[in-house]
Amino acid sequence: GLVINNDIDDSMTEHERKGRTAVLVVVDDELCGLIAIADTVKPEAELAVHILKSMGLEVVLMTGDNSKTARSIASQVG
């Protein structure tokens, strides 16, 4: 039931495009903040994906995260 203005929505979208999960903080029905959480992609992840693909394997990313964040992480590792 929380109404989110366009500035907040845009900020959330921008964080998600960068691979972060945006979490809103609400106290007593009032928006108090936004926290952006991100996992660090391991340096060897891109190489691992490349090797698996070169072996003829299909590589997929499975996540419980939102689709924008998942796409960002997937693009980082190929």
C-alpha positions in Angstrom: 0.0 0.0 0.0 3.0 2.3 0.0 3.0 4.9 -2.8 6.5 5.3 -4.3 7.3 8.4 -6.2 9.1 8.4 -9.5 12.4 9.6 -8.0 12.5 6.6 -5.7 11.4 4.2 -8.4 14.1 5.6 -10.7 16.7 5.2 -8.0 15.7 1.6 -7.4 15.9 0.8 -11.1 19.3 2.4 -11.4 20.7 0.3 -8.5 19.2 -2.9 -10.0 20.8 -2.1 -13.4 24.1 -2.0 -11.6 23.6 -5.4 -10.1 22.4 -4.3 -6.7 19.1 -5.3 -4.9 17.2 -2.2 -3.7 15.4 -2.6 -0.4 13.1 0.1 0.9 13.0 0.9 4.6 9.6 1.9 5.9 8.7 2.9 9.5 5.1 3.6 10.5 4.0 3.7 6.8 6.7 6.3 6.0 9.5 5.7 3.6 12.8 6.3 5.6 15.4 5.0 3.3 16.7 2.8 0.5 19.5 0.2 1.0 21.3 -1.2 -2.0 22.8 -4.7 -1.4 25.2 -6.3 -3.8 27.1 -9.6 -4.0 30.6 -9.4 -5.3 31.2 -11.3 -8.5 34.2 -13.5 -8.1 37.1 -12.6 -10.4 37.2 -16.1 -11.9 33.5 -16.3 -12.7 33.8 -14.9 -16.2 36.6 -17.4 -17.0 34.6 -20.3 -15.6 31.6 -19.4 -17.7 33.8 -19.1 -20.8 35.4 -22.5 -20.2 32.0 -24.2 -19.6 30.6 -22.7 -22.8 33.7 -23.8 -24.7 33.0 -27.3 -23.5 29.6 -27.1 -25.3 27.6 -26.7 -22.1 24.7 -24.4 -21.7 25.3 -22.0 -18.8 22.4 -20.5 -16.9 22.1 -18.2 -13.9 19.5 -19.2 -11.3 18.6 -16.6 -8.7 15.8 -15.5 -6.4 16.8 -11.9 -7.1 14.9 -9.5 -9.4 15.3 -9.8 -13.2 17.2 -6.4 -13.6 19.8 -7.4 -11.0 20.1 -10.9 -12.5 20.7 -9.5 -16.0 23.4 -7.2 -14.7 25.2 -10.0 -13.0 24.8 -12.3 -16.0 26.3 -9.6 -18.3 29.3 -9.3 -16.0 30.2 -13.0 -16.3 29.2 -13.6 -19.9 
